[in-house]
Amino acid sequence: MNQTSNALPVTKIRVGVSACLLGAKVRFDGGHKRNRYVDEVLRDYFEFVPFCPEVAVGLGTPRQPIRLVGTKDAPRVVGTRDPQLDVTDDLHNYGRTVAQQHTDLCGMIVKQGSPSCGLERVKVYSDQGMPYASSRGAFTSALMQSQPLLPVEEEGRLQDPVLRENFIARVFTYARWRELERQGLSKAGLIDFHARHKLIILAHSPAGYRELGRLVARVGSEPLAPLGQQYIERLMQLLAERAPRKRHANVMQHLLGYLRRHLDAGDRAELLDTIEAYRNGEYPLVVPLSLLRHHFRRNPHAWVSQQVYLQPHPRELMLHNAV
Ligand code: SF4
């Protein structure tokens, strides 16, 4: 993945996807569940790698439906009509195989509700045939255990603007990290990566910001590879937390500090006003961020210009317009 100076990739990011979401007729009934946002909008930025775990383990299409049965923590995946059909181990093995063979994936979009692909709230049935709990699909569960840093989201949850923005920002961040690893992790590379992500980390967690700052300060006095691993594990955890309006507003006020000498009283008041309106829920994030970008274009600042925070994903995706 090559990168432009503002840290956005110029080549598509490889992202796994449940094949039925791209329109492949692989569902148990021979149909598909094409998702237009995934297939039309995200396709411009992601190179999708489709997977259908149920076809991959030999169930064929069409096939009898399967479902989760048993305990919430370790459900079995069995046939709805024929409970003797048990594909739990096959689906787990396939999830692990995909994780081992596709280490270049930077994200995964899965079909909600599926006993194989679902991320959460997949129905678990009792032995008497009643849904009584929920769990995760068997394939996705094994994949996530084998690749715990991989951002994973369901197509249904992508309709929520906050979850959508969060997921896509994590995919782009993980892709930048993978590119850094591909080039060979160096002390300077890790320090620079952290420097560029400081404000986005701060928006998610001030405590995490301090924690990662302390971790990066150990570069040079500890072995680099385990330090880098600790860094990316913690970073991906922090970014998975929601960044509330209050923290975004604080970060933008912090940015305003870099402009103080350049703005007249009117511009400063307008910017402050816009940030406060965002904090109070009157504007989406795109409004104060656009104004900040405008002022930084006219008054460039070296450190600010490298901040991923100002453009964590392509502007054309308009992900800041509804959060
Ligand atoms: S939800 Fe998963 S297993 Fe089911 S059809 Fe789609 S890709 Fe295949």
Residues whose N, C-alpha, C, O or C-beta is under 5 A from the ligand:
A	BS01	SF4	S18 A19 C20 V26 R27 F51 C52 P53 E54 K111 S114 S116 C117
